[in-house]
Amino acid sequence: MSEFPTLQDIVLAAKQKLPNATWDFLTYGSETETTVRRNRRALDSLALVPRIMRDVSEIDIRTSLLGMTLRMPVVLAPVGSIALFDPDGALAAARAVEDFGIAHIVSGYADPGFEAVAKGCKAQLIYAFHPRYDWPFVDDLVDRVVAAGYRAIAFVAEAAYYSRRERDLMSGIQTKAKRTRPYAEWLGLQREERAAGKIPSKEGLLGTVITWEMFDRVKRRSNLPILLKGVTCAADAVLAREHGADVIYVSNHGGRAIDHGRGSVESLAEVIDAVGRQCEVIVDGGFVRGTDVLKAISLGAKAVAMGRMQSWALAAGGQAGLARTLAIIEEEIIVNMGLLGVNRLDELDRGYLAKTDPVALAHPLSAFPVALERIGG
Ligand SMILES: Cc1cc2nc3c(=O)[nH]c(=O)nc-3n(C[C@H](O)[C@H](O)[C@H](O)COP(=O)(O)O)c2cc1C
């Protein structure tokens, strides 16, 4: 994969290979796309403050999450429509992760299905559970996840309603969730499915019911560690801790759920202040580079998850493209740790950060100025 010297080459290759509607579906977000842009703006509003005159000849970026060893503090976020970017979908991602030595959170919507992914590799896998108000469905699914050998469950709480993604509504792209259909058509379909008994009566017509009761039940039934995905404020972080979440996963769904949310990194600081070191905290939303990862670790996160970067990498070059991407991110982390003057991740703290003004207009590609110039906003 020497054809990809940089992450920018990978993004450019993804843009070239994907049909426009698929590129837009992957890259952008809901309604005004303010949350997507704020994810980047929040990261771009943090400057790194290096220390000098230190021996940084041996840098170790290994860490652990829920007892899993991670070669670097990065995991792959759940991506439901991953097969749009590579025909092997979540299996390609899991195999890249297995070779590299990190972990993959497999979306419940991902092809070729969570059981096939577990059978096809020996990667460290977490299952992303999308709740549904239907106890027999929940119990059965949890049992299958446990039987398939998943190490933990990420309970996805931030997407009770499928957001209005205007680029997708305009292009008419059909994804697995089918919900990019016009609103009236979708509503009609749901009414028909409910009348036929296919949707539990407690489900809302456009959304789903997600409760702490359901979270507790998944935790009890699976007896696996649980990550709560979608926490963005101190109050929910405290509740998550009270309900025994093993990992608090700060996420605004990459700006694909609520619009006009805060940038993820702003939420991260608030969540860590609320729960301290009592829970492991991970975060996603706008993270694409080694320096982004170092900012989250300096704020107190254990690891960072990547959704779009993973998907661009698969689109650019399949499993090998993702392997190359992980290798570049690893190199960026090592180089920038050396330049920051630290040898180990646990030496990083907020003293290595300062608030600043972003130098570029916030955009999902603002970390890639050359690619952005060539692709256009
Ligand atoms: C194409 C795509 C599909 C996604 N599908 C899911 C999903 O099925 N379940 C889920 O919990 N999150 C899903 N997400 C959200 C990611 O898990 C993650 O929260 C988000 O992508 C992080 O932001 P980033 O893309 O800027 O890294 C998806 C994201 C993308 C880009």
PDBQT file of the ligand as one rigid body, heavy atoms in Angstrom, charges set to zero:
ROOT
HETATM    1  C1  LIG A 401     -21.464   5.265   7.609  1.00  0.00    +0.000 C 
HETATM    2  C2  LIG A 401     -21.659   5.215   9.093  1.00  0.00    +0.000 A 
HETATM    3  C3  LIG A 401     -22.498   4.264   9.658  1.00  0.00    +0.000 A 
HETATM    4  C4  LIG A 401     -22.662   4.193  11.044  1.00  0.00    +0.000 A 
HETATM    5  N1  LIG A 401     -23.434   3.207  11.593  1.00  0.00    +0.000 NA
HETATM    6  C5  LIG A 401     -23.528   3.099  12.940  1.00  0.00    +0.000 A 
HETATM    7  C6  LIG A 401     -24.212   1.998  13.528  1.00  0.00    +0.000 A 
HETATM    8  O1  LIG A 401     -24.741   1.129  12.851  1.00  0.00    +0.000 OA
HETATM    9  N2  LIG A 401     -24.278   1.953  14.882  1.00  0.00    +0.000 N 
HETATM   10  C7  LIG A 401     -23.672   2.892  15.681  1.00  0.00    +0.000 A 
HETATM   11  O2  LIG A 401     -23.749   2.796  16.903  1.00  0.00    +0.000 OA
HETATM   12  N3  LIG A 401     -23.011   3.941  15.146  1.00  0.00    +0.000 NA
HETATM   13  C8  LIG A 401     -22.913   4.045  13.795  1.00  0.00    +0.000 A 
HETATM   14  N4  LIG A 401     -22.205   5.086  13.254  1.00  0.00    +0.000 N 
HETATM   15  C9  LIG A 401     -21.579   6.083  14.143  1.00  0.00    +0.000 C 
HETATM   16  C10 LIG A 401     -20.160   5.624  14.523  1.00  0.00    +0.000 C 
HETATM   17  O3  LIG A 401     -20.182   4.497  15.325  1.00  0.00    +0.000 OA
HETATM   18  C11 LIG A 401     -19.435   6.734  15.284  1.00  0.00    +0.000 C 
HETATM   19  O4  LIG A 401     -20.199   7.118  16.403  1.00  0.00    +0.000 OA
HETATM   20  C12 LIG A 401     -19.108   7.945  14.415  1.00  0.00    +0.000 C 
HETATM   21  O5  LIG A 401     -18.853   7.571  13.088  1.00  0.00    +0.000 OA
HETATM   22  C13 LIG A 401     -17.904   8.668  14.989  1.00  0.00    +0.000 C 
HETATM   23  O6  LIG A 401     -17.571   9.788  14.262  1.00  0.00    +0.000 OA
HETATM   24  P1  LIG A 401     -16.453   9.787  13.088  1.00  0.00    +0.000 P 
HETATM   25  O7  LIG A 401     -17.111   9.143  11.907  1.00  0.00    +0.000 OA
HETATM   26  O8  LIG A 401     -16.227  11.230  12.870  1.00  0.00    +0.000 OA
HETATM   27  O9  LIG A 401     -15.268   9.007  13.558  1.00  0.00    +0.000 OA
HETATM   28  C14 LIG A 401     -22.007   5.141  11.868  1.00  0.00    +0.000 A 
HETATM   29  C15 LIG A 401     -21.161   6.090  11.294  1.00  0.00    +0.000 A 
HETATM   30  C16 LIG A 401     -20.962   6.129   9.934  1.00  0.00    +0.000 A 
HETATM   31  C17 LIG A 401     -20.005   7.146   9.365  1.00  0.00    +0.000 C 
ENDROOT
TORSDOF 0
